[in-house]
């Protein structure tokens, strides 16, 4: 799967209309690097927020916890891969 192509994650587009640019940046980072080991501490540092503040803002913006979002991106990726002709 082309890691630069985000169209496989279009199911998450509705969760990106929140207007929080820092959280949007993390969402894009997760979708580009879902195969990597992603930690909450690393993601929060990426956008310059304390871990707890980051987790609160992420949940408020996306309605998912960070871990749930990562898991859902990975599950969606698997579904897309198994749906290939």
C-alpha positions in Angstrom: 0.0 0.0 0.0 1.3 3.4 -0.9 2.0 5.2 2.4 1.7 8.6 0.7 -1.8 7.9 -0.5 -4.4 8.6 2.2 -7.5 7.7 0.2 -7.7 4.3 1.8 -8.6 6.1 5.0 -11.4 8.2 3.6 -13.7 6.6 6.2 -12.0 8.8 8.7 -12.7 12.1 6.8 -15.7 12.9 8.9 -13.5 12.8 12.0 -11.2 15.5 10.5 -13.8 18.3 10.4 -13.1 19.4 13.9 -10.9 22.4 13.2 -8.1 21.5 15.6 -5.0 21.8 13.4 -2.6 20.1 15.9 -4.9 17.0 16.2 -5.4 17.0 12.4 -1.6 16.9 12.0 -1.4 13.9 14.3 -4.2 12.1 12.5 -2.3 12.5 9.3 0.9 11.3 11.0 -0.9 8.2 12.3 -2.4 7.4 8.9 1.0 7.8 7.2 2.8 5.7 9.8 0.2 3.2 11.1 2.6 0.3 10.5 5.2 1.9 12.8 5.2 1.7 16.6 3.2 4.8 17.7 3.2 5.9 21.3 1.1 8.6 22.9 4.1 10.2 24.3 5.8 10.4 20.9 2.6 11.7 19.2 2.0 14.3 21.9 5.6 15.6 21.6 5.3 15.8 17.8 2.7 18.6 18.2 4.1 20.1 21.4 1.4 19.1 23.9 1.5 17.4 27.2 0.4 13.8 27.1 -2.9 14.3 29.1 -3.8 17.5 27.2 -3.1 15.8 23.9 -5.3 12.8 24.9 -8.2 15.1 26.0 -8.0 17.2 22.8 -7.8 14.1 20.6 -10.8 12.5 22.1 -12.8 15.8 22.0 -11.9 16.3 18.3 -12.3 12.8 17.0 -14.6 11.0 19.5 -11.9 8.3 19.7 -9.1 7.8 22.1 -5.7 7.9 20.5 -5.3 4.1 20.8 -8.8 3.5 19.3 -8.0 5.7 16.4 -4.7 3.9 15.7 -6.4 0.5 15.9 -9.2 1.6 13.6 -6.7 2.9 11.0 -4.9 -0.4 11.2 -8.1 -2.4 10.9 -9.3 -0.2 7.9 -5.9 -0.8 6.3 -6.3 -4.6 6.7 -9.8 -4.4 5.2 -8.5 -2.5 2.2 -5.7 -4.9 1.7 -8.0 -8.0 1.8 -10.5 -6.2 -0.6 -8.0 -6.2 -3.4 -8.9 -8.0 -6.6 
